[in-house]
Amino acid sequence: MIAATRRWVRRYRTPFAIGFGVVGVTYVAANYVLGKISDARERMSSDRIARENLRRRFEQNQEDCTFTVLALLPTATDNILAELETERITFELQQQKAAKLARNGDSTHPSELGSGPPSVTDDDGRSMASFQSESGIHASQLGFPSALSTGEGAQDGGLAVPRAKKTKLQLWNDLKISAITRSFTLIYTLALLTLLTRIQLNLLGRRSYLSSVVSLATGGAEQSTISLENNDDDNPDQAYGNDFETNRKYLTFSWWLLHRGWKEVMLKVEAAVKDVFSALSPRDDITMQKFSELTLEVRKRVEGATELDRQATRWLQYLLPPREQEEFVLKESGMMTEQDASGSSYSGPTPLRRLLDETSDLIDSPPFSHVLTKLLDAGFSTLVDQKISQQAFKIPATPEVPNLDGLRITEVFDAKPVKLPIVLAILTRQAHSIGNGVPNEYLQSMEQVRDLEAFAAVVYSSNWESEITPMSEEGSTVFVAKEGPAGPEVVPALVDKVVTGEESVVDVGAASTFENAWGKAVENNEKATAG
């Protein structure tokens, strides 16, 4: 029996060997495949969680931008309202009217005017009453000195200082230019502040994310995941990278727009308003179509009449100071430390210098002018197509139509013309809504522009190498780019793997330059709109 078994085994030993080999190989291959599948599942799950965390962080960053704009806007608004004193001019007109009535033996208060047969004088009186009701500010609430009512002069150290008394026509012309310039300047300032804040906070948000990557790459195996969320609101270093002092100084440069840049914008807008609206008299009637066309003409003179002109317009001088003024800005804002004042310069390759240079490049890029035009479209549409048309001309909102090389006006229904002072009264009130409105409808309309979120996503996700390389020590890591999607709704690329040596540390995406990334974002946006 044993001998027969041996012979049988010897006879079939080759098939047995092959069979056991096949089973073993199958077992090993199965374990290998199952391991790979398990690793892939874990990788997909980890990537999905990381992507969702990063998306939430990006969205939170955009909300921070909104709150920052709302916090900074009142500073610029106060400066603009103090410079363009529309209510003061209105008050002087009221006092002139009151003085004239007093000479004629009529004790009627200017605010009570508006009854009686129509005349030029009655039109002026009704205009004053309209300004009080539309702007929501009564002359008695302004607290102007009594010298304004007499026009004789103001007291300075006990001496009467004579002041030039303007005619009623001059005051009306000043009122016209002031009311229009003020509301338009506030829209431009709001749009510029919105874009500047998006650039600043998204650049710092990118630094925060990449700081986590480099920290993991150089920190050993103690930390196995990258912190994508800031769960410690009391830790400023964790909020935007690990160089809190640099970030504070960088954010401080919005001081230039709030205290200097708006004035240059105002002068440019004022010159355009004077050229375009100079022919209009306060006694004239104006239609909605005419006011829309005049507004569009002002925009052409400020921004440019064609797409090429708008791309050639440079907004950098309004948003950031020249290099020789950077230390002045830091001193004025209280960010200049004793060490800085002792002679350190910001012209070298410091993190602050890199942030300012990249911000300048973004402001001078064609996508910036494109997004700014879209934001201004939204702001002026809210002012003209909604507030002016509905409150002054009593017509409903109408669909927007493209016109004149991309700048938009609205196709309006036939409406009865109204006196120019009625429109000026609406503009006077809307100036306060643009700068101090709660909620701010103008900021809300600008933030609904899809290109703004696309611009923020591209700023967040492009030029990663320029930020990563200075953050790592030479020879410790090497960073390579890899093909990845880019679009208006796509958040920045995720971390691929973190190792030292000559392997990839971060997947930064193929669109490593801002221009290429923005091109992909616009292309994807057009496809989504067409679909």
C-alpha positions in Angstrom: 0.0 0.0 0.0 2.7 2.4 0.9 4.8 1.4 -2.1 1.7 2.0 -4.4 1.2 5.4 -2.8 4.8 6.3 -3.4 4.6 5.3 -7.0 1.4 7.3 -7.5 2.9 10.4 -6.0 6.1 10.0 -8.0 4.0 9.6 -11.2 2.0 12.8 -10.6 4.6 14.9 -8.8 4.9 17.3 -11.7 1.2 18.2 -11.9 1.1 18.5 -8.1 4.1 20.9 -8.1 2.4 22.9 -10.9 -0.8 23.0 -9.0 0.7 24.0 -5.7 2.7 26.7 -7.6 -0.5 28.0 -9.2 -2.3 28.1 -5.9 0.6 29.9 -4.2 1.0 32.4 -7.0 -2.8 33.0 -7.0 -2.8 33.5 -3.2 0.1 36.0 -3.3 -1.4 37.8 -6.3 -4.8 37.9 -4.6 -3.3 39.3 -1.4 -1.4 41.9 -3.5 -4.5 43.0 -5.4 -6.6 43.2 -2.3 -3.9 45.2 -0.6 -3.7 47.6 -3.5 -7.5 47.9 -3.5 -7.5 48.6 0.2 -4.8 51.2 -0.2 -6.7 52.8 -3.1 -9.8 52.9 -1.0 -8.0 54.5 1.9 -6.3 56.9 -0.5 -9.6 57.9 -2.1 -11.3 58.3 1.3 -8.4 60.4 2.6 -8.4 62.5 -0.6 -12.1 63.0 -0.4 -11.9 64.1 3.2 -8.9 66.4 2.5 -10.6 67.9 -0.6 -13.8 68.6 1.4 -11.7 70.2 4.3 -9.8 72.3 1.8 -13.0 73.4 0.1 -14.5 74.4 3.4 -11.3 76.3 4.2 -11.4 78.1 0.8 -15.1 79.0 1.3 -14.4 80.2 4.8 -11.6 82.4 3.4 -14.1 84.0 1.0 -16.5 84.7 3.9 -13.6 86.3 5.7 -13.1 88.5 2.7 -16.7 89.7 2.9 -16.4 90.6 6.6 -13.1 92.3 6.0 -14.5 94.5 3.3 -17.5 95.4 5.5 -15.1 96.3 8.3 -12.8 98.5 6.1 -15.4 100.2 3.9 -16.6 102.7 6.5 -13.1 104.2 6.7 -13.1 105.1 3.0 -16.7 106.1 3.1 -16.1 108.6 5.9 -13.3 110.1 4.0 -15.3 110.4 0.8 -18.4 111.8 2.5 -16.2 114.4 4.3 -14.5 115.4 1.0 -17.7 115.6 -1.1 -20.1 117.4 1.2 -23.3 117.1 -0.8 -25.5 117.7 2.3 -23.6 120.9 3.1 -24.2 122.3 -0.4 -27.9 121.4 0.0 -28.0 123.2 3.3 -26.5 126.4 1.7 -29.1 126.3 -1.0 -31.8 126.0 1.7 -30.4 129.0 3.5 -30.3 131.1 0.4 -33.9 130.2 -0.2 -34.8 131.0 3.4 -33.0 134.4 3.2 -34.8 135.3 0.0 -38.2 134.5 1.5 -37.3 136.5 4.6 -36.5 139.5 2.4 -39.8 139.1 0.7 -41.6 139.0 4.0 -42.5 135.3 3.7 -41.8 133.1 6.8 -42.3 129.8 5.0 -39.6 127.3 5.9 -37.7 125.8 2.9 -38.8 122.4 3.9 -42.4 123.4 3.5 -42.0 124.6 -0.1 -43.6 122.6 -2.8 -47.2 124.0 -3.1 -48.4 126.7 -5.5 -48.0 127.3 -9.2 -44.9 125.8 -10.9 -42.0 128.1 -11.5 -38.3 128.0 -11.3 -38.3 129.2 -7.7 -40.9 126.6 -6.8 -38.8 123.9 -8.5 -35.9 124.9 -6.3 -38.0 124.7 -3.2 -39.4 121.3 -4.1 -35.9 120.1 -4.9 -34.8 121.1 -1.4 -37.8 119.2 0.1 -37.0 116.2 -2.1 -33.4 116.2 -0.9 -34.5 116.1 2.8 -36.9 113.3 2.2 -34.8 111.2 -0.2 -31.5 111.5 1.6 -33.0 111.0 5.0 -31.0 113.9 6.5 -32.7 117.1 7.6 -30.7 120.3 7.6 -31.2 120.8 11.3 -29.4 117.5 11.9 -26.2 118.6 10.2 -25.1 121.1 12.9 -23.6 123.6 10.5 -22.4 126.9 11.9 -24.7 129.9 11.7 -22.3 131.6 9.3 -23.6 129.5 6.6 -27.1 130.9 7.0 -25.8 134.5 6.7 -23.1 134.0 4.2 -21.1 136.8 6.0 -18.1 134.8 7.3 -16.9 132.6 10.1 -15.1 133.5 13.3 -11.4 132.6 13.6 -9.8 133.8 16.8 -12.3 136.6 17.2 -11.8 137.9 13.6 -14.4 137.6 10.9 -13.0 135.7 8.0 -14.9 136.6 4.8 -16.1 133.8 2.7 -17.0 133.9 -1.0 -20.8 133.6 -1.4 -21.7 131.5 -4.4 -24.7 132.1 -6.5 -27.6 129.7 -6.6 -26.6 128.5 -10.0 -23.1 127.8 -8.8 -24.4 125.9 -5.8 -26.7 123.8 -8.0 -23.8 123.0 -10.3 -21.6 122.0 -7.3 -24.5 119.9 -6.0 -24.9 118.1 -9.3 -21.2 117.3 -9.6 -20.8 116.4 -5.9 -23.8 114.0 -5.8 -22.9 112.1 -8.9 -19.2 112.0 -8.2 -19.7 110.8 -4.7 -21.9 107.8 -5.5 -19.8 106.8 -8.5 -16.5 107.1 -6.5 -18.0 104.9 -3.7 -18.9 102.2 -6.3 -15.3 102.3 -7.7 -13.8 102.2 -4.2 -16.0 99.3 -3.1 -15.1 97.3 -6.2 -11.4 97.9 -5.8 -11.5 97.1 -2.1 -13.3 93.9 -2.8 -10.7 92.7 -5.3 -7.8 93.9 -3.2 -9.1 92.0 -0.1 -9.7 88.8 -2.2 -6.1 89.0 -3.4 -4.6 89.6 0.0 -6.6 87.0 2.0 -6.3 84.3 -0.7 -2.5 84.8 -1.0 -2.3 84.4 2.8 -4.7 81.5 2.8 -2.4 79.8 0.2 0.6 80.4 2.5 -1.2 78.8 5.4 -2.0 75.7 3.4 1.5 75.3 2.1 2.9 76.0 5.5 1.1 72.9 6.7 2.6 70.9 3.8 6.2 72.0 4.5 5.7 71.5 8.2 4.6 67.9 7.5 7.5 67.4 5.1 10.2 68.5 7.5 8.6 67.4 10.8 9.2 63.7 10.6 6.6 61.0 11.1 5.0 62.5 14.3 2.3 64.1 12.3 0.5 61.9 9.7 -2.1 64.3 8.4 -2.1 67.9 7.2 -4.1 70.4 9.1 -6.5 71.9 6.6 -8.7 73.8 9.0 -8.0 76.5 11.6 -9.7 75.1 14.7 -7.9 77.5 17.0 -9.3 81.0 16.6 -7.1 82.3 19.3 -3.9 81.3 17.5 -3.0 84.0 14.9 0.0 82.1 13.7 -2.2 79.2 12.6 -4.7 81.5 10.8 -2.5 82.4 7.8 0.8 80.7 7.9 3.4 81.0 10.6 4.7 84.5 10.0 2.1 86.5 11.8 4.0 89.8 11.8 4.6 89.7 8.0 0.9 89.0 7.5 -0.2 91.9 9.6 2.1 94.3 7.7 0.9 92.9 4.4 -2.8 93.4 5.3 -2.0 96.9 6.5 -1.3 98.0 3.0 -5.0 98.4 2.3 -4.5 101.6 4.2 -3.3 103.2 0.9 -6.7 102.7 -0.8 -8.7 103.8 2.3 -6.7 107.0 2.8 -4.9 107.9 -0.4 -6.1 105.8 -3.4 -9.7 106.8 -3.1 -8.8 110.4 -3.6 -7.1 109.7 -6.9 -10.1 107.7 -8.0 -12.4 110.6 -7.0 -10.4 113.1 -9.0 -10.5 110.8 -12.1 -14.3 110.3 -11.7 -14.9 114.0 -11.0 -13.2 115.0 -14.1 -15.3 112.6 -16.2 -18.5 113.7 -14.5 -17.8 117.3 -15.1 -17.2 116.6 -18.8 -20.2 114.4 -19.3 -22.8 116.2 -17.1 -21.7 119.8 -17.5 -24.4 120.6 -20.1 -27.2 119.5 -17.7 -29.0 122.2 -15.8 -31.0 121.5 -12.5 -34.0 122.9 -14.3 -33.7 120.3 -17.1 -35.8 117.1 -17.4 -33.9 113.9 -17.8 -35.0 110.5 -19.0 -33.9 107.1 -17.7 -32.3 106.3 -21.0 -30.4 109.6 -21.0 -29.1 109.1 -17.5 -28.0 105.5 -18.4 -26.1 106.8 -21.4 -24.4 109.5 -19.5 -23.4 107.1 -16.7 -22.0 104.7 -19.3 -20.0 107.6 -20.9 -18.5 108.4 -17.5 -17.5 104.8 -17.1 -15.8 104.8 -20.5 -13.7 107.8 -19.6 -12.7 106.3 -16.3 -12.2 102.7 -17.3 -11.7 102.8 -21.1 -14.1 102.6 -24.0 -12.9 99.2 -25.4 -11.7 96.0 -24.0 -8.1 96.9 -24.9 -8.4 100.3 -23.3 -9.7 98.7 -20.1 -6.8 96.2 -20.0 -4.4 99.1 -20.5 -5.9 101.0 -17.6 -3.6 100.6 -14.5 -5.2 100.5 -11.1 -2.1 99.7 -9.1 -1.5 103.3 -8.1 -4.8 103.4 -6.3 -4.4 100.1 -4.5 -0.8 100.0 -3.4 1.8 102.7 -2.6 5.0 103.1 -4.6 8.0 101.5 -3.1 9.3 104.7 -1.7 6.0 105.2 0.2 5.8 101.7 1.7 7.5 102.6 5.0 5.3 105.7 5.2 2.2 103.5 5.0 3.6 101.2 7.7 4.4 104.2 10.0 1.0 105.8 9.4 -0.8 102.5 10.2 1.3 101.8 13.3 3.0 98.7 11.9 6.5 100.1 11.9 8.5 98.5 14.7 11.6 100.0 16.3 13.7 97.4 14.5 12.1 98.5 11.2 12.6 102.2 11.9 16.3 101.6 12.7 17.0 101.2 9.0 15.7 97.9 7.7 14.4 98.0 4.1 11.5 96.2 2.4 13.2 96.1 -1.0 15.0 92.8 -0.4 13.8 89.2 -0.9 11.7 89.1 2.3 8.3 87.4 2.6 6.6 90.8 2.7 8.4 91.9 -0.4 7.3 88.7 -2.3 3.7 89.2 -1.2 3.7 92.8 -2.4 5.3 92.0 -5.7 2.9 89.2 -6.4 0.0 91.4 -5.4 1.3 94.1 -7.9 1.5 91.5 -10.6 -2.0 90.3 -10.0 -3.4 93.9 -10.1 -1.6 94.6 -13.3 -2.9 91.4 -15.0 -5.7 91.4 -17.6 -7.9 89.1 -15.5 -7.9 91.8 -12.8 -9.3 94.4 -15.2 -11.8 91.8 -16.5 -13.2 91.0 -13.1 -13.2 94.6 -12.0 -15.3 95.5 -15.0 -17.8 92.7 -14.0 -17.9 94.0 -10.4 -18.5 97.6 -11.7 -21.2 96.3 -14.0 -23.0 94.8 -10.9 -22.5 97.9 -8.8 -23.7 100.4 -11.4 -26.6 98.0 -12.4 -27.8 98.1 -8.8 -27.5 101.9 -8.6 -28.9 102.8 -12.0 -31.1 99.9 -13.1 -32.7 99.3 -9.7 -32.5 102.3 -7.4 -32.6 105.2 -9.9 -35.1 103.6 -12.2 -37.5 102.4 -9.5 -37.3 105.3 -7.1 -36.8 108.2 -9.4 -38.6 107.1 -12.6 -41.0 104.6 -11.0 -40.3 101.8 -13.6 -39.8 98.1 -12.9 -36.5 96.3 -13.2 -35.7 95.2 -16.8 -33.4 92.5 -18.2 -29.9 93.5 -19.0 -28.6 93.7 -22.5 -25.0 93.9 -23.7 -24.0 97.2 -25.2 -20.9 99.1 -26.3 -17.9 96.8 -26.1 -18.9 94.9 -23.0 -20.0 97.7 -20.6 -23.6 97.2 -19.8 -26.6 99.4 -19.7 -30.2 98.4 -19.4 -33.0 98.4 -21.9 -35.6 100.6 -20.2 -39.3 101.1 -20.7 -40.6 104.5 -21.8 -41.0 106.6 -18.6 -41.9 110.2 -18.0 -38.8 112.4 -17.7 -38.1 113.8 -14.2 -36.3 116.8 -12.9 -32.6 116.3 -12.4 -32.7 117.3 -8.7 -34.9 114.2 -8.1 -32.2 112.0 -9.5 -29.6 113.8 -7.5 -31.6 113.3 -4.3 -31.7 109.5 -5.0 -27.9 109.6 -5.6 -27.4 111.5 -2.3 -29.2 108.8 -0.3 -27.6 105.9 -2.2 -24.1 107.2 -1.4 -24.8 106.3 2.3 -26.2 102.9 1.3 -23.1 102.1 -0.8 -20.7 103.0 2.0 -22.7 102.1 5.1 -25.7 100.0 4.1 -26.7 97.1 6.3 -27.0 94.8 4.5 -24.9 96.2 1.8 -26.8 95.5 -1.4 -24.0 96.7 -3.6 -21.4 94.4 -2.1 -23.9 91.5 -2.3 -24.5 92.1 -6.0 -20.7 92.2 -6.6 -20.2 89.0 -4.8 -22.7 87.3 -7.0 -20.4 87.7 -10.0 -19.1 84.2 -10.7 -15.8 85.5 -12.1 -15.0 86.9 -8.7 -14.9 83.4 -7.1 -13.0 82.1 -10.1 -10.4 84.8 -9.7 -10.1 84.0 -6.0 -9.7 80.3 -6.7 -7.0 81.0 -9.2 -5.1 83.3 -6.9 -5.4 80.6 -4.2 -4.1 77.8 -6.4 -1.6 79.3 -8.8 2.1 80.0 -8.5 2.6 77.5 -5.7 6.2 77.0 -6.5 7.1 80.6 -5.8 5.7 80.2 -2.3 6.9 76.7 -1.6 10.5 77.1 -2.6 11.4 80.0 -0.2 9.7 78.1 2.6 11.9 75.0 2.4 15.6 74.6 2.9 17.7 74.1 -0.1 18.4 70.5 -0.9 15.8 69.2 1.6 12.9 68.8 -0.8 12.1 69.0 -4.5 8.7 70.1 -5.7 7.3 69.1 -9.1 4.1 70.0 -11.0 1.5 67.6 -12.1 -1.5 67.9 -14.4 -4.7 68.9 -12.6 -8.1 70.5 -13.2 -8.7 74.3 -12.8 -12.0 76.0 -13.0 -14.3 78.5 -11.3 -15.6 76.0 -8.8 -12.5 74.0 -8.4 -10.5 74.5 -5.2 -6.7 74.3 -5.2 -4.9 71.0 -5.9 -4.6 68.6 -2.9 -1.4 67.3 -1.3 -0.2 64.2 -3.3 2.5 62.9 -1.0 5.0 64.3 1.5 8.5 62.8 1.5 12.0 64.1 1.6 14.7 63.5 -1.0 14.1 63.8 -4.7 10.4 62.8 -4.8 7.4 64.9 -5.1 6.2 66.7 -2.0 3.1 68.5 -3.3 0.8 68.2 -6.3 0.7 71.9 -7.4 -1.2 71.4 -10.7 0.0 72.1 -14.2 -1.4 75.7 -14.2 1.5 77.0 -12.2 1.2 80.5 -13.7 -1.7 82.8 -13.0 -2.4 83.5 -16.7 -2.7 79.9 -17.6 -4.8 79.1 -14.6 -7.1 82.0 -15.3 -7.5 80.9 -18.9 -8.6 77.4 -17.8 -11.0 79.0 -15.3 -12.6 81.2 -18.0 -12.8 78.2 -20.4 -14.5 76.0 -17.9 -16.8 78.8 -16.9 -17.9 79.3 -20.5 -18.5 75.6 -20.9 -20.6 75.5 -17.7 -22.6 78.5 -18.9 -23.2 77.0 -22.3 -24.2 73.7 -20.8 
